[in-house]
Amino acid sequence: MLPAGRQALLVELSRGEHAEAFHAELLRRRARGELPAVREIVPGARTVLLDGIADHTPDAMATFARALASWRIPPLRRDTGAAVEIPVVYDGPDLAEVAAVWGVAADEVARIHSRTEFRVAFCGFAPGFGYLTGLPERLHVPRRTTPRTKVPAGALALAGPYTGVYPRPSPGGWQLIGRMPGPDTLWDPAREPAALLGPGTRVRFVAAAAETETGTMAGAETETGTMAGTGTGTMDVTVERTGERDADVGAEARR
């Protein structure tokens, strides 16, 4: 527990999943009116920042810090709350490499990934970019040895424990396994909130057939050139509030 200026506390956790669980507990307590007034709760990979604490006198901050340290945090649940469903065409240039790491056929990557329940752990890198967790440790993949100088907007990518969708073209070293048509919905400054995938959001990826939209991933640089086509198609992003999905990916990954 560290002070971060006069009105903020930075809580450091030992592991990423502990930071996610702590962030979820903060949101629950704030929703129940059990959290002192805090302007922002900002999660990171292994930290959570509480900024703009209304009562920031030294005694009040010390009391709040002691209270936070005394909390018993329940395990993180990924199957509660509204889910944002994102359509994805699984045709990325690194499918074969990811399949090799997972020990499955390339066409199994889409099924395993789309049956996984994801949650936005934190945001960063670019406006609208969420770091999603949910894949078990055995399905974590390394970053590319040589990063690409250009990754197209909408690219669905994996690195370490994270899944992410690039909201804009940029360099990147993650493994590309697919693309989201209509990635402009990821970040819309005219919307409140501007980011579609904010921290704590539950996310599901829905496999979409390539023939239902126009074009393929464009501009992802590879060792032999770029991927052809243009990702100009659009699909609706939906929010689901009820129902469960079979998220058992273990059987496929162990084959």
Accessible surface in RSA format (square Angstrom, percent):
REM  Atomic radii and reference values for relative SASA: ProtOr
REM  Chains: A
REM  Algorithm: Lee & Richards
REM  Probe-radius: 1.40
REM  Slices: 20
REM RES _ NUM      All-atoms   Total-Side   Main-Chain    Non-polar    All polar
REM                ABS   REL    ABS   REL    ABS   REL    ABS   REL    ABS   REL
RES MET A   1    79.31  41.1  27.56  18.2  51.75 123.2  27.62  23.5  51.69  68.5
RES LEU A   2    81.38  45.3  81.36  58.2   0.03   0.1  81.38  57.2   0.00   0.0
RES PRO A   3   104.52  76.2  86.83  79.2  17.69  64.3  86.83  71.7  17.69 110.0
RES ALA A   4    40.46  37.2  21.03  32.5  19.44  44.2  31.17  43.9   9.29  24.6
RES GLY A   5    62.47  77.0   0.00   N/A  62.47  77.0  40.88 112.2  21.59  48.4
RES ARG A   6   192.42  80.8 176.18  89.8  16.24  38.7  76.95 105.2 115.47  70.0
RES GLN A   7    72.32  40.4  69.68  50.9   2.64   6.3   9.74  20.7  62.58  47.5
RES ALA A   8     3.44   3.2   3.44   5.3   0.00   0.0   3.44   4.8   0.00   0.0
RES LEU A   9     8.83   4.9   8.83   6.3   0.00   0.0   8.83   6.2   0.00   0.0
RES LEU A  10    46.72  26.0  46.72  33.4   0.00   0.0  46.72  32.8   0.00   0.0
RES VAL A  11     8.32   5.5   8.32   7.5   0.00   0.0   8.32   7.2   0.00   0.0
RES GLU A  12   101.42  58.2  80.08  60.6  21.34  50.8  19.29  37.3  82.13  67.1
RES LEU A  13    42.02  23.4  29.80  21.3  12.23  30.7  33.49  23.5   8.53  22.9
RES SER A  14    86.80  73.3  54.48  72.7  32.32  74.4  55.19 117.5  31.61  44.3
RES ARG A  15   130.24  54.7 129.14  65.8   1.10   2.6  34.87  47.7  95.37  57.8
RES GLY A  16    22.69  28.0   0.00   N/A  22.69  28.0  17.53  48.1   5.15  11.5
RES GLU A  17    76.72  44.0  72.80  55.1   3.92   9.3  40.49  78.3  36.23  29.6
RES HIS A  18    82.14  44.9  78.94  54.9   3.21   8.2  51.63  53.2  30.52  35.5
RES ALA A  19     1.52   1.4   1.27   2.0   0.24   0.6   1.52   2.1   0.00   0.0
RES GLU A  20     8.24   4.7   7.09   5.4   1.15   2.7   4.47   8.6   3.77   3.1
RES ALA A  21     9.65   8.9   9.24  14.3   0.41   0.9   9.65  13.6   0.00   0.0
RES PHE A  22     7.82   3.9   7.82   4.8   0.00   0.0   7.82   4.7   0.00   0.0
RES HIS A  23     3.52   1.9   3.52   2.4   0.00   0.0   0.23   0.2   3.30   3.8
RES ALA A  24    10.44   9.6   8.39  13.0   2.04   4.6   9.59  13.5   0.85   2.2
RES GLU A  25     9.49   5.4   9.49   7.2   0.00   0.0   0.00   0.0   9.49   7.7
RES LEU A  26     0.00   0.0   0.00   0.0   0.00   0.0   0.00   0.0   0.00   0.0
RES LEU A  27    55.95  31.2  50.87  36.4   5.08  12.8  51.47  36.1   4.47  12.0
RES ARG A  28    86.66  36.4  81.80  41.7   4.86  11.6  56.47  77.2  30.19  18.3
RES ARG A  29    50.75  21.3  50.75  25.9   0.00   0.0   1.03   1.4  49.73  30.1
RES ARG A  30   104.31  43.8  92.90  47.4  11.41  27.2  37.03  50.6  67.29  40.8
RES ALA A  31    92.56  85.1  48.22  74.4  44.34 100.9  60.60  85.3  31.95  84.6
RES ARG A  32   134.69  56.6 100.87  51.4  33.82  80.5  65.67  89.7  69.02  41.8
RES GLY A  33    66.10  81.5   0.00   N/A  66.10  81.5  33.05  90.7  33.05  74.0
RES GLU A  34    96.17  55.2  67.56  51.1  28.61  68.1  37.67  72.9  58.51  47.8
RES LEU A  35    18.17  10.1   0.12   0.1  18.06  45.4   1.19   0.8  16.98  45.7
RES PRO A  36    65.87  48.0  51.72  47.1  14.14  51.4  63.91  52.8   1.96  12.2
RES ALA A  37    67.31  61.9  48.81  75.3  18.50  42.1  59.33  83.6   7.98  21.1
RES VAL A  38    15.78  10.4   0.00   0.0  15.78  38.0   1.09   0.9  14.69  39.8
RES ARG A  39   153.43  64.4 123.69  63.1  29.73  70.8  74.03 101.2  79.40  48.1
RES GLU A  40    84.03  48.2  80.81  61.1   3.22   7.7  22.50  43.5  61.53  50.2
RES ILE A  41    19.67  11.2   0.34   0.3  19.34  46.6   0.34   0.2  19.34  52.5
RES VAL A  42    67.37  44.3  64.18  58.1   3.19   7.7  64.97  56.5   2.39   6.5
RES PRO A  43     9.34   6.8   3.27   3.0   6.06  22.0   3.52   2.9   5.82  36.1
RES GLY A  44    18.49  22.8   0.00   N/A  18.49  22.8  15.33  42.1   3.16   7.1
RES ALA A  45    41.16  37.8  32.30  49.8   8.85  20.1  32.40  45.6   8.75  23.2
RES ARG A  46   139.03  58.4 136.29  69.5   2.73   6.5  31.22  42.7 107.81  65.3
RES THR A  47    39.79  28.3  39.79  40.3   0.00   0.0  24.91  33.5  14.88  22.5
RES VAL A  48     0.00   0.0   0.00   0.0   0.00   0.0   0.00   0.0   0.00   0.0
RES LEU A  49    46.89  26.1  46.87  33.5   0.02   0.0  46.87  32.9   0.02   0.1
RES LEU A  50     0.00   0.0   0.00   0.0   0.00   0.0   0.00   0.0   0.00   0.0
RES ASP A  51    35.41  24.8  35.41  35.2   0.00   0.0   1.89   4.4  33.52  33.4
RES GLY A  52     8.31  10.2   0.00   N/A   8.31  10.2   0.75   2.1   7.56  16.9
RES ILE A  53     3.77   2.1   3.50   2.6   0.27   0.6   3.50   2.5   0.27   0.7
RES ALA A  54    67.57  62.1  40.33  62.2  27.23  61.9  51.65  72.7  15.92  42.2
RES ASP A  55    84.39  59.1  75.13  74.8   9.26  21.9  36.78  86.6  47.61  47.5
RES HIS A  56    61.46  33.6  51.71  35.9   9.76  25.0  35.28  36.4  26.18  30.5
RES THR A  57    75.13  53.4  72.07  73.1   3.07   7.3  68.39  91.9   6.75  10.2
RES PRO A  58   115.88  84.5 103.48  94.3  12.40  45.1 111.35  91.9   4.53  28.1
RES ASP A  59   117.32  82.2 113.84 113.3   3.48   8.2  34.68  81.6  82.63  82.4
RES ALA A  60    24.55  22.6  12.91  19.9  11.64  26.5  20.65  29.1   3.90  10.3
RES MET A  61    21.19  11.0  20.47  13.5   0.72   1.7  20.87  17.7   0.32   0.4
RES ALA A  62    44.50  40.9  35.49  54.8   9.01  20.5  43.45  61.2   1.05   2.8
RES THR A  63    75.91  54.0  75.11  76.1   0.80   1.9  59.28  79.6  16.62  25.1
RES PHE A  64    15.42   7.7  11.56   7.2   3.86  10.0  15.13   9.2   0.29   0.8
RES ALA A  65    19.17  17.6  18.08  27.9   1.09   2.5  18.40  25.9   0.77   2.0
RES ARG A  66   156.08  65.5 146.40  74.6   9.68  23.0  77.66 106.1  78.42  47.5
RES ALA A  67    42.59  39.2  35.96  55.5   6.63  15.1  41.98  59.1   0.61   1.6
RES LEU A  68     5.19   2.9   0.00   0.0   5.19  13.0   0.00   0.0   5.19  14.0
RES ALA A  69    76.56  70.4  40.41  62.4  36.14  82.2  48.55  68.4  28.00  74.2
RES SER A  70    82.78  70.0  53.00  70.7  29.78  68.6  48.44 103.1  34.34  48.1
RES TRP A  71    39.34  15.8  19.66   9.5  19.68  46.2  15.85   8.5  23.49  38.1
RES ARG A  72   218.46  91.7 201.27 102.6  17.19  40.9  81.09 110.8 137.37  83.3
RES ILE A  73    61.21  34.8  30.02  22.4  31.19  75.2  30.86  22.2  30.35  82.3
RES PRO A  74    57.14  41.6  50.23  45.8   6.91  25.1  56.38  46.6   0.76   4.7
RES PRO A  75   117.78  85.8 103.17  94.0  14.61  53.1 112.82  93.1   4.95  30.8
RES LEU A  76    38.46  21.4  11.80   8.4  26.66  67.0  12.78   9.0  25.68  69.1
RES ARG A  77   151.63  63.7 137.85  70.3  13.78  32.8  59.86  81.8  91.77  55.6
RES ARG A  78    64.36  27.0  56.74  28.9   7.62  18.1  29.26  40.0  35.09  21.3
RES ASP A  79    56.10  39.3  50.24  50.0   5.86  13.9  15.89  37.4  40.21  40.1
RES THR A  80    72.77  51.8  57.44  58.2  15.33  36.5  40.94  55.0  31.83  48.1
RES GLY A  81    53.55  66.0   0.00   N/A  53.55  66.0  40.31 110.6  13.24  29.7
RES ALA A  82    34.89  32.1  18.21  28.1  16.68  37.9  18.32  25.8  16.57  43.9
RES ALA A  83     0.00   0.0   0.00   0.0   0.00   0.0   0.00   0.0   0.00   0.0
RES VAL A  84    11.04   7.3  11.04  10.0   0.00   0.0  11.04   9.6   0.00   0.0
RES GLU A  85    30.36  17.4  29.45  22.3   0.91   2.2   1.98   3.8  28.37  23.2
RES ILE A  86     0.00   0.0   0.00   0.0   0.00   0.0   0.00   0.0   0.00   0.0
RES PRO A  87    12.82   9.3  12.74  11.6   0.08   0.3  12.74  10.5   0.08   0.5
RES VAL A  88     0.01   0.0   0.00   0.0   0.01   0.0   0.00   0.0   0.01   0.0
RES VAL A  89     5.27   3.5   5.27   4.8   0.00   0.0   5.27   4.6   0.00   0.0
RES TYR A  90    29.11  13.6   7.19   4.1  21.92  57.0   7.19   5.4  21.92  27.0
RES ASP A  91    42.56  29.8  31.10  30.9  11.47  27.1  31.46  74.0  11.10  11.1
RES GLY A  92     7.08   8.7   0.00   N/A   7.08   8.7   0.00   0.0   7.08  15.9
RES PRO A  93    39.32  28.7   8.43   7.7  30.89 112.3  19.51  16.1  19.81 123.1
RES ASP A  94     1.99   1.4   1.99   2.0   0.00   0.0   0.00   0.0   1.99   2.0
RES LEU A  95    28.95  16.1  28.46  20.4   0.49   1.2  28.46  20.0   0.49   1.3
RES ALA A  96    67.82  62.4  58.51  90.3   9.31  21.2  60.19  84.8   7.63  20.2
RES GLU A  97    89.44  51.4  83.74  63.4   5.70  13.6  48.30  93.4  41.14  33.6
RES VAL A  98     1.10   0.7   0.39   0.4   0.71   1.7   1.10   1.0   0.00   0.0
RES ALA A  99     4.41   4.1   4.41   6.8   0.01   0.0   4.41   6.2   0.01   0.0
RES ALA A 100    79.43  73.0  48.87  75.4  30.56  69.5  59.68  84.0  19.75  52.3
RES VAL A 101    75.62  49.8  47.17  42.7  28.45  68.6  54.67  47.5  20.95  56.8
RES TRP A 102    10.19   4.1   0.00   0.0  10.19  23.9   2.03   1.1   8.16  13.2
RES GLY A 103    45.50  56.1   0.00   N/A  45.50  56.1  35.79  98.2   9.71  21.8
RES VAL A 104    21.54  14.2   1.24   1.1  20.30  48.9  10.77   9.4  10.77  29.2
RES ALA A 105    61.47  56.5  44.28  68.3  17.19  39.1  54.96  77.4   6.52  17.3
RES ALA A 106    46.17  42.5  38.33  59.1   7.84  17.8  38.46  54.2   7.71  20.4
RES ASP A 107   114.64  80.3  90.26  89.8  24.38  57.6  50.24 118.2  64.40  64.2
RES GLU A 108    26.72  15.3  26.72  20.2   0.00   0.0   7.46  14.4  19.27  15.7
RES VAL A 109     0.00   0.0   0.00   0.0   0.00   0.0   0.00   0.0   0.00   0.0
RES ALA A 110    20.99  19.3  20.90  32.3   0.09   0.2  20.97  29.5   0.02   0.0
RES ARG A 111   102.53  43.0  96.91  49.4   5.62  13.4  42.16  57.6  60.37  36.6
RES ILE A 112     0.21   0.1   0.00   0.0   0.21   0.5   0.21   0.2   0.00   0.0
RES HIS A 113     0.00   0.0   0.00   0.0   0.00   0.0   0.00   0.0   0.00   0.0
RES SER A 114    12.39  10.5  12.27  16.4   0.12   0.3   2.70   5.8   9.69  13.6
RES ARG A 115    57.71  24.2  57.71  29.4   0.00   0.0  24.68  33.7  33.03  20.0
RES THR A 116     5.40   3.8   5.28   5.4   0.12   0.3   5.37   7.2   0.02   0.0
RES GLU A 117    15.52   8.9  13.24  10.0   2.27   5.4  12.37  23.9   3.14   2.6
RES PHE A 118     0.61   0.3   0.61   0.4   0.00   0.0   0.61   0.4   0.00   0.0
RES ARG A 119    13.67   5.7  13.67   7.0   0.00   0.0   4.65   6.4   9.02   5.5
RES VAL A 120     0.00   0.0   0.00   0.0   0.00   0.0   0.00   0.0   0.00   0.0
RES ALA A 121     6.33   5.8   4.67   7.2   1.66   3.8   4.67   6.6   1.66   4.4
RES PHE A 122    23.53  11.8  23.53  14.6   0.00   0.0  23.53  14.3   0.00   0.0
RES CYS A 123    51.52  39.0  28.46  31.7  23.06  54.2  25.89  65.6  25.63  27.6
RES GLY A 124    29.48  36.4   0.00   N/A  29.48  36.4  28.85  79.2   0.63   1.4
RES PHE A 125   119.24  59.7  62.96  39.0  56.28 146.5  77.75  47.1  41.50 118.8
RES ALA A 126    16.45  15.1   6.71  10.4   9.74  22.2  12.93  18.2   3.52   9.3
RES PRO A 127    58.32  42.5  46.89  42.7  11.44  41.6  56.98  47.0   1.34   8.3
RES GLY A 128     5.44   6.7   0.00   N/A   5.44   6.7   0.22   0.6   5.22  11.7
RES PHE A 129     2.69   1.3   2.69   1.7   0.00   0.0   2.69   1.6   0.00   0.0
RES GLY A 130     1.30   1.6   0.00   N/A   1.30   1.6   0.00   0.0   1.30   2.9
RES TYR A 131    37.89  17.7  37.89  21.6   0.00   0.0  12.71   9.6  25.18  31.0
RES LEU A 132     0.28   0.2   0.19   0.1   0.09   0.2   0.19   0.1   0.09   0.2
RES THR A 133    15.49  11.0  15.47  15.7   0.02   0.1  15.49  20.8   0.00   0.0
RES GLY A 134    20.98  25.9   0.00   N/A  20.98  25.9   2.73   7.5  18.26  40.9
RES LEU A 135    10.65   5.9   1.85   1.3   8.80  22.1   1.85   1.3   8.80  23.7
RES PRO A 136    36.71  26.8  25.80  23.5  10.91  39.7  36.71  30.3   0.00   0.0
RES GLU A 137   140.99  80.9 126.06  95.4  14.93  35.5  43.94  85.0  97.05  79.2
RES ARG A 138   118.22  49.6  89.99  45.9  28.23  67.2  59.96  81.9  58.26  35.3
RES LEU A 139     1.53   0.9   1.15   0.8   0.38   1.0   1.15   0.8   0.38   1.0
RES HIS A 140    56.01  30.6  43.86  30.5  12.15  31.1  31.18  32.1  24.83  28.9
RES VAL A 141     3.81   2.5   1.23   1.1   2.57   6.2   3.64   3.2   0.17   0.5
RES PRO A 142    84.38  61.5  73.94  67.4  10.44  38.0  83.68  69.1   0.70   4.3
RES ARG A 143   132.18  55.5 116.69  59.5  15.49  36.9  52.28  71.4  79.90  48.4
RES ARG A 144    36.95  15.5  24.91  12.7  12.04  28.7   7.07   9.7  29.88  18.1
RES THR A 145   141.62 100.7 106.99 108.5  34.63  82.5  79.08 106.2  62.54  94.5
RES THR A 146    90.68  64.5  87.41  88.6   3.27   7.8  59.81  80.3  30.87  46.7
RES PRO A 147    73.64  53.7  63.20  57.6  10.44  38.0  63.20  52.2  10.44  64.9
RES ARG A 148     9.33   3.9   3.83   2.0   5.51  13.1   6.20   8.5   3.14   1.9
RES THR A 149    97.80  69.6  82.88  84.0  14.92  35.5  80.51 108.1  17.29  26.1
RES LYS A 150    96.63  47.1  96.51  59.2   0.12   0.3  43.70  39.3  52.93  56.4
RES VAL A 151     0.08   0.1   0.08   0.1   0.00   0.0   0.08   0.1   0.00   0.0
RES PRO A 152    12.86   9.4  12.05  11.0   0.81   2.9  12.86  10.6   0.00   0.0
RES ALA A 153    35.77  32.9  18.28  28.2  17.49  39.8  18.28  25.7  17.49  46.3
RES GLY A 154     0.00   0.0   0.00   N/A   0.00   0.0   0.00   0.0   0.00   0.0
RES ALA A 155     0.00   0.0   0.00   0.0   0.00   0.0   0.00   0.0   0.00   0.0
RES LEU A 156     0.00   0.0   0.00   0.0   0.00   0.0   0.00   0.0   0.00   0.0
RES ALA A 157     0.00   0.0   0.00   0.0   0.00   0.0   0.00   0.0   0.00   0.0
RES LEU A 158     1.10   0.6   1.10   0.8   0.00   0.0   1.10   0.8   0.00   0.0
RES ALA A 159     5.12   4.7   3.69   5.7   1.43   3.3   4.04   5.7   1.08   2.9
RES GLY A 160    25.62  31.6   0.00   N/A  25.62  31.6  22.66  62.2   2.95   6.6
RES PRO A 161    50.21  36.6  48.80  44.5   1.42   5.2  48.90  40.4   1.31   8.2
RES TYR A 162    42.05  19.6  41.72  23.7   0.33   0.9  27.34  20.5  14.71  18.1
RES THR A 163     0.37   0.3   0.24   0.2   0.13   0.3   0.00   0.0   0.37   0.6
RES GLY A 164     0.00   0.0   0.00   N/A   0.00   0.0   0.00   0.0   0.00   0.0
RES VAL A 165     2.47   1.6   0.23   0.2   2.24   5.4   0.23   0.2   2.24   6.1
RES TYR A 166     4.56   2.1   4.56   2.6   0.00   0.0   0.34   0.3   4.22   5.2
RES PRO A 167    15.69  11.4   2.12   1.9  13.57  49.3   2.12   1.8  13.57  84.3
RES ARG A 168   111.12  46.7 109.98  56.1   1.15   2.7  34.97  47.8  76.15  46.2
RES PRO A 169    77.34  56.4  61.94  56.5  15.40  56.0  62.19  51.3  15.15  94.1
RES SER A 170    19.58  16.5  13.01  17.4   6.56  15.1  19.20  40.9   0.37   0.5
RES PRO A 171    86.79  63.3  84.54  77.1   2.25   8.2  84.77  70.0   2.02  12.5
RES GLY A 172    10.98  13.5   0.00   N/A  10.98  13.5  10.48  28.8   0.50   1.1
RES GLY A 173     1.04   1.3   0.00   N/A   1.04   1.3   0.07   0.2   0.97   2.2
RES TRP A 174    20.21   8.1  20.06   9.7   0.14   0.3   9.84   5.2  10.37  16.8
RES GLN A 175    17.23   9.6  17.23  12.6   0.00   0.0   0.57   1.2  16.66  12.6
RES LEU A 176     0.00   0.0   0.00   0.0   0.00   0.0   0.00   0.0   0.00   0.0
RES ILE A 177     0.00   0.0   0.00   0.0   0.00   0.0   0.00   0.0   0.00   0.0
RES GLY A 178     0.00   0.0   0.00   N/A   0.00   0.0   0.00   0.0   0.00   0.0
RES ARG A 179     9.52   4.0   9.52   4.9   0.00   0.0   7.95  10.9   1.57   1.0
RES MET A 180     3.42   1.8   0.00   0.0   3.42   8.1   0.06   0.1   3.36   4.4
RES PRO A 181     5.55   4.0   0.44   0.4   5.11  18.6   5.47   4.5   0.08   0.5
RES GLY A 182    12.50  15.4   0.00   N/A  12.50  15.4  11.70  32.1   0.80   1.8
RES PRO A 183    16.21  11.8  15.64  14.3   0.57   2.1  15.64  12.9   0.57   3.5
RES ASP A 184   119.13  83.4 110.96 110.4   8.17  19.3  39.35  92.6  79.78  79.6
RES THR A 185    51.22  36.4  48.33  49.0   2.89   6.9  51.21  68.8   0.01   0.0
RES LEU A 186     0.33   0.2   0.33   0.2   0.00   0.0   0.33   0.2   0.00   0.0
RES TRP A 187    91.15  36.6  78.82  38.2  12.33  28.9  70.38  37.5  20.77  33.7
RES ASP A 188    49.83  34.9  49.47  49.2   0.35   0.8   6.80  16.0  43.03  42.9
RES PRO A 189   108.38  79.0  80.55  73.4  27.83 101.1  83.16  68.7  25.22 156.8
RES ALA A 190   101.81  93.6  56.64  87.4  45.16 102.7  68.82  96.9  32.98  87.4
RES ARG A 191    75.21  31.6  64.98  33.1  10.23  24.4  55.61  76.0  19.60  11.9
RES GLU A 192   161.16  92.5 131.62  99.6  29.54  70.3  65.30 126.3  95.85  78.3
RES PRO A 193    90.33  65.8  88.98  81.1   1.36   4.9  89.97  74.3   0.36   2.2
RES ALA A 194    19.26  17.7  14.37  22.2   4.89  11.1  14.37  20.2   4.89  12.9
RES ALA A 195    20.62  19.0  16.63  25.7   3.99   9.1  16.63  23.4   3.99  10.6
RES LEU A 196    36.48  20.3  24.43  17.5  12.05  30.3  26.87  18.9   9.61  25.9
RES LEU A 197     2.08   1.2   1.92   1.4   0.16   0.4   1.92   1.3   0.16   0.4
RES GLY A 198    19.08  23.5   0.00   N/A  19.08  23.5  17.65  48.4   1.42   3.2
RES PRO A 199    52.02  37.9  36.03  32.8  15.98  58.1  36.03  29.8  15.98  99.3
RES GLY A 200    25.42  31.3   0.00   N/A  25.42  31.3   4.23  11.6  21.19  47.5
RES THR A 201    32.44  23.1  24.37  24.7   8.07  19.2  16.50  22.2  15.93  24.1
RES ARG A 202    16.42   6.9  15.20   7.7   1.22   2.9   6.75   9.2   9.67   5.9
RES VAL A 203     0.00   0.0   0.00   0.0   0.00   0.0   0.00   0.0   0.00   0.0
RES ARG A 204     4.89   2.1   4.89   2.5   0.00   0.0   0.03   0.0   4.87   2.9
RES PHE A 205     0.00   0.0   0.00   0.0   0.00   0.0   0.00   0.0   0.00   0.0
RES VAL A 206    53.64  35.3  52.38  47.4   1.26   3.0  53.64  46.6   0.00   0.0
RES ALA A 207    60.06  55.2  36.86  56.9  23.20  52.8  37.06  52.2  23.00  60.9
RES ALA A 208    22.30  20.5   7.09  10.9  15.21  34.6  14.10  19.9   8.20  21.7
RES ALA A 209    48.00  44.1  31.09  48.0  16.92  38.5  41.04  57.8   6.97  18.5
RES ALA A 210    46.18  42.5  37.55  58.0   8.63  19.6  37.71  53.1   8.47  22.4
RES GLU A 211   150.24  86.3 113.10  85.6  37.14  88.4  68.58 132.6  81.66  66.7
RES THR A 212    89.60  63.7  54.50  55.3  35.10  83.7  63.28  85.0  26.32  39.8
RES GLU A 213    16.92   9.7   1.20   0.9  15.72  37.4   8.62  16.7   8.29   6.8
RES THR A 214    92.99  66.1  87.62  88.8   5.37  12.8  86.29 115.9   6.70  10.1
RES GLY A 215    33.01  40.7   0.00   N/A  33.01  40.7  19.19  52.7  13.82  31.0
RES THR A 216    53.71  38.2  53.24  54.0   0.47   1.1  45.82  61.5   7.89  11.9
RES MET A 217     4.05   2.1   1.97   1.3   2.09   5.0   4.05   3.4   0.00   0.0
RES ALA A 218    29.20  26.8  26.39  40.7   2.80   6.4  26.39  37.2   2.80   7.4
RES GLY A 219    16.46  20.3   0.00   N/A  16.46  20.3  13.57  37.2   2.89   6.5
RES ALA A 220     0.00   0.0   0.00   0.0   0.00   0.0   0.00   0.0   0.00   0.0
RES GLU A 221    63.09  36.2  62.10  47.0   0.98   2.3  14.40  27.9  48.69  39.8
RES THR A 222    38.95  27.7  20.57  20.9  18.38  43.8  19.65  26.4  19.30  29.2
RES GLU A 223   142.01  81.5 100.92  76.4  41.09  97.8  73.78 142.7  68.24  55.7
RES THR A 224   136.87  97.3  97.82  99.2  39.05  93.1  81.93 110.0  54.94  83.0
RES GLY A 225    36.25  44.7   0.00   N/A  36.25  44.7  33.16  91.0   3.09   6.9
RES THR A 226    90.83  64.6  63.43  64.3  27.40  65.3  35.14  47.2  55.70  84.2
RES MET A 227    41.36  21.4  30.94  20.5  10.42  24.8  37.20  31.6   4.17   5.5
RES ALA A 228    83.65  76.9  67.07 103.5  16.57  37.7  75.92 106.9   7.72  20.5
RES GLY A 229    40.95  50.5   0.00   N/A  40.95  50.5  25.04  68.7  15.91  35.6
RES THR A 230    80.44  57.2  79.20  80.3   1.24   3.0  60.71  81.5  19.73  29.8
RES GLY A 231    40.25  49.6   0.00   N/A  40.25  49.6  16.30  44.7  23.95  53.6
RES THR A 232    95.66  68.0  70.51  71.5  25.15  59.9  65.86  88.5  29.80  45.0
RES GLY A 233     7.80   9.6   0.00   N/A   7.80   9.6   6.72  18.4   1.08   2.4
RES THR A 234   109.86  78.1  87.94  89.2  21.92  52.2  55.77  74.9  54.09  81.8
RES MET A 235    43.03  22.3  25.99  17.2  17.04  40.6  27.69  23.5  15.34  20.3
RES ASP A 236   123.93  86.8 106.69 106.2  17.24  40.8  25.93  61.0  98.00  97.7
RES VAL A 237    34.74  22.9   7.12   6.4  27.62  66.6   7.12   6.2  27.62  74.9
RES THR A 238    67.18  47.8  63.08  64.0   4.09   9.8  61.52  82.6   5.65   8.5
RES VAL A 239    77.54  51.0  49.55  44.9  27.99  67.4  49.55  43.1  27.99  75.9
RES GLU A 240    50.57  29.0  44.56  33.7   6.01  14.3  23.51  45.5  27.06  22.1
RES ARG A 241   180.95  76.0 152.97  78.0  27.98  66.6  58.55  80.0 122.40  74.2
RES THR A 242   112.68  80.1 100.29 101.7  12.39  29.5  75.14 100.9  37.54  56.8
RES GLY A 243    47.50  58.6   0.00   N/A  47.50  58.6  34.58  94.9  12.93  29.0
RES GLU A 244   130.07  74.7  95.38  72.2  34.69  82.6  62.20 120.3  67.87  55.4
RES ARG A 245    70.48  29.6  51.54  26.3  18.95  45.1  21.15  28.9  49.33  29.9
RES ASP A 246    85.34  59.8  67.67  67.4  17.66  41.8  43.64 102.7  41.69  41.6
RES ALA A 247    41.22  37.9  22.68  35.0  18.54  42.2  23.37  32.9  17.85  47.3
RES ASP A 248    87.82  61.5  77.57  77.2  10.25  24.2  29.48  69.4  58.33  58.2
RES VAL A 249     9.15   6.0   7.45   6.7   1.70   4.1   7.57   6.6   1.58   4.3
RES GLY A 250     4.01   5.0   0.00   N/A   4.01   5.0   2.74   7.5   1.27   2.9
RES ALA A 251    55.88  51.4  50.82  78.4   5.06  11.5  54.00  76.0   1.88   5.0
RES GLU A 252    11.61   6.7  11.05   8.4   0.55   1.3   6.34  12.3   5.27   4.3
RES ALA A 253     9.84   9.0   0.37   0.6   9.47  21.5   0.37   0.5   9.47  25.1
RES ARG A 254   169.86  71.3 134.81  68.7  35.05  83.4  66.48  90.9 103.37  62.6
RES ARG A 255   167.72  70.4 124.97  63.7  42.75 101.8  93.83 128.2  73.89  44.8
END  Absolute sums over single chains surface
CHAIN  1 A    12437.0       9492.5       2944.5       7291.8       5145.2
END  Absolute sums over all chains
TOTAL         12437.0       9492.5       2944.5       7291.8       5145.2
